[in-house]
Amino acid sequence: MIIAIDGPAASGKGTIARRLAQHYGLPHLDTGLLYRATARVLLDQGERLDDAERAVSAARGLALTDFEEERLRGAEIGEAASVVAAIPAVRAALLETQRAFATQASGAVLDGRDIGTVICPDANAKLFVTARPETRAQRRALELRGRGERADYADVLADILRRDERDSGRSSAPLVAASDAILLDTSDLDVDAAVAAARAIVEKVGRRL
Ligand code: DC
């Protein structure tokens, strides 16, 4: 079974994806980490984020072990990842890794922005997880403070709105719900309620391969 989960930053999609993967015993790929790790290479090398050639070579050189670093989760890299992710050649360079992960024999859970539309158009279950921008900004500010970063609510909200616009407005694989995705608004749900709602959706629409 392939479960595709898309949605904007801090919508809860990552937590839901992790918990669904645990529940169904499936491997999970947070595809945002691919773009974050690509951006990190460019930042570390002092390269411009919009240098397509260097960004593609950074994307091609990634190893899945690059992904567990705490720094990848920070605000600076999230913003940089959104810039890098708008380069079509970078998306193309990362496509096969994601498809290979999705089509492994065990099945998989992937979360990102274009999983249901581009990476796994034939997924058994597609969820589009969203929440009000103000709620997402509150969650992200709490998360960043928990990681020891300074996070002013107004700045975080502005950052989230800017990223939404960039991720939704780009020409290559923009953030958009697949026509057959089920919408899950987590604005008024705590984590357990959101996960329970996601499971109910998967059980209703998920078709075994
Ligand atoms: O989900 P995240 O915040 O870790 O994602 C970081 C950036 O990567 C996000 O702003 C857009 C981009 N991204 C993407 O374009 N496509 C994906 N499948 C996942 C992330």
Residues whose N, C-alpha, C, O or C-beta is under 5 A from the ligand:
A	BS01	DC	A9 T31 G32 L33 Y35 G78 A81 S82 A85 D111 G112 R113 D114 R163 D167
